Amino acid sequence: MTTLPQIAWAAEEPGEQLPQHASEFNIAPGPLDAALIQFATAADINLSYDAATLEKQITKGLKGRYTAAAGLAVLLQGSGLEATPKTGGGYALRKAAVSQSKPDETTLPEVKVTAASDTTSSSTLSKDYAGGQVARGGRVGLLGNKDMQDTPFSATQYTAKLIEDQQARSIGDILINDPSIRNTYSRSSGRDEFNIRGLTLFNYDVMFNGLYGVSPRNTSSLIGIERVEVLRGPNALLNGMAPAGSVGGSINLVPKRAGATPLNRLTLSYMGDSVLGAHMDVARRFGAEQQLGIRLNAITSSGETSVNNVRDNLDAIAIGMDFQGERLRLEGDFNYQHRVTRGRGGLLFPPASGVKIGSAPDADKNFIPKWTYWASNETSGALRAEFDLNKDWVVYGALGGKEYDFNSLQASMLLQNPQGRMLIRPSRLNESISALSVETGIRGKFSTGPLEHEVVLSNSTFSQENRLLRLNGSVSASSIYSPVNFAEPSLTLSGHLPKVSEARLNSLALADTISMMDRKVQLTLGARRQQVETSNFNGTTGARTDHYDKSDVTPAVALVIKPGEQLSFYGNYIEALSQGDTAPSGASNAGQMFAPQVSKQREAGLKYDFGRFASTLSVFQIERPAGFINPATSRYGMDGEQRNRGIELITQGEATDHVRVLGGLAWTQGKLTKTEAGTNDGNTAPAVPKLQLNLAGEWDPLFLQGLTLTARMVQTSPQYVDASNTQRIPTWTRYDLGARYAFMAGKTPITVRGSIENVFDKNYWLSAAREGLTVGAPRTLLLSVSADF
């Protein structure tokens, strides 16, 4: 008897089958045994059978959207076998009692996805939405996991399937699909950074399984990641204060876990001029009831990218473990990443206001000296536990940390005129960072008359210590259009790394989601008290130069109204908290540290689920404090404000049979208000495009089973570079094309993928965020082949 491991969940009562959901399958004709293994893996079901009964059996394959039972019926058609449900979940194959007739694929029922357990548990993974590119819901900070129709915020959860199909190597490769987000850096830069709703989100502030300070600092390999979860807008109540002060939204990386069936997957890849890679993904579950799961991902890649003199080397490993007990759930992760990027991209600082920005340089040529490099070693780990006190109350805790070692030879670049003249100053930088995150809490539910309450109390602590040495070189002249080939400068650092700063963030949060009318109305009320304590130190003497200890309370209120199962209205008022600015050098009060900054968001929207296609329409306003230097007094003050107002339309799912769509548009009006002496009042905020448009589609042509064709268009309207609105970069549009083909080689499922990004090899300024310019990547070819052994 060949038995695939039992699925992790079980029926609520003996003999009761959990609600099924329809999934997309694309299984080529071939041996029945191999097809069933591929089906069970994709459907994440337990399937047991006698292997001898399948010898020399052939199936016509399976293409389309099916429930598990309906899909098995199609695969088994003509075999004389049938699939019968097993107690506790899963299926067993047996000889058919009566002759089977061919199922009518056009009349197969579509079963609505229904939660089988309390989805607020952080260990519960929401089901994929139709098409498999996004999920039905995800983590909403301390509120736990929520279905998209119950989430009072704009959020999207991108799946591992999308990561694999788009051959994504970093978070930025996935978020290029999101109309509310734009990458600050291009693919070849070796760094991730994002603008969400017109506000910067640093990669430092990306969470790993709900914890800050654990994910890689510069760019995150996605080999061990199951979901990339995006929540748009400020979110201090939900996640606490982001360590680097990002306020535009949040990104959470959900780690992979072992599924119900064994996995042995090898992926070989090629990118750009010569970047070759090999990625292994292995998963197993152990124990009489398959309680323990282990998943191992490892990758090595190296070679030249599509940009001249840019070389990327990556070695990474991700180990994820989980234990699913009757009342206790445990998760553990270990991650190591070593990355070296040479000739790496960076910010090009613009000339003084009033000086025009010239056209974008040739992206292939690379105006950054080839001797520049970033080298990082990062080791991190995380533990998370949940224990059911009873059926209504859960206590939980999480612990995570990271050690980051970094050395580089990089260049600061200043553009001087429209003809492309620039100044370059090299610097040697060595840095180490230690970070630790701790979270504890209790979550429960109770009723008061007709009202249902879901209450959570959370306490979290984040601490970080930075050590750093820097040595600057002399300034040289070059050009972004005709780069000068400089010799590598001789800059040497020696001695231990002195401590230059430390920070500690403590917070206590309480939230209550009050539901009534069978959860058709859900009101969330909450507040978080956040304490920010930071210190700066003299790197030479070790003496503390500045100390800062402030606290603030950030409230939130959110409402969901569901007139029906398909339609959901939502609204929220929520705040974000970030460390106060420090007056820059050159200001009369240089070094002065200001109180925490509070950003505020008001948002309203609606969500409609057509069953296989869903859309979110939202309107929002975000007000964020801004600092300026008074030209009359040379004093820096936090007296200004940036106000972003916007409308977003997010779409996802299956537009029709065999066609999947992902995209939308974002219209944003970024305005400066309360500026120093009113000089720039009413001006458009820098790096806030008025219109961002995304449209990505996949089509499974019927003429060749297993083939999928893909296309994507990304457009971004002009961006101002300076606050006085005298400089701007033009609209850019990028087109991508691709294809993949899934087939069986004997009993081995194989998928071949290929794509071309920036098909027309357009040169363009990618972003003007953080008062700097970056260049988009040139035409880039990506190829890969995956095999499940």
Beta strands, then each sheet from edge to edge (+ up, - down):
strand 1: 2-3
strand 2: 23-27
strand 3: 30-31
strand 4: 47-49
strand 5: 58-59
strand 6: 62-66
strand 7: 81-85
strand 8: 91-95
strand 9: 137-139
strand 10: 145-147
strand 11: 155-159
strand 12: 181-183
strand 13: 193-196
strand 14: 199-202
strand 15: 207-208
strand 16: 225-232
strand 17: 249-255
strand 18: 263-271
strand 19: 275-286
strand 20: 292-304
strand 21: 311-324
strand 22: 328-342
strand 23: 348-349
strand 24: 373-388
strand 25: 393-415
strand 26: 421-448
strand 27: 451-472
strand 28: 476-479
strand 29: 499-516
strand 30: 521-537
strand 31: 544-561
strand 32: 567-578
strand 33: 597-609
strand 34: 613-629
strand 35: 636-656
strand 36: 659-673
strand 37: 691-699
strand 38: 707-716
strand 39: 719-720
strand 40: 728-729
strand 41: 732-745
strand 42: 748-757
strand 43: 765-767
strand 44: 774-775
strand 45: 780-788
sheet 1: 1+ 4- 8- 7+
sheet 2: 2+ 6-
sheet 3: 3+ 5-
sheet 4: 9+ 10-
sheet 5: 11+ 16- 17+ 15+
sheet 6: 12+ 13- 14+
sheet 7: 23+ 25+ 24- 22+ 21- 20+ 19- 18+ 45- 42+ 41- 38+ 37- 36+ 35- 34+ 33- 32+ 31- 30+ 29- 27+ 26- 28+
sheet 8: 39+ 40-
sheet 9: 43+ 44-
end
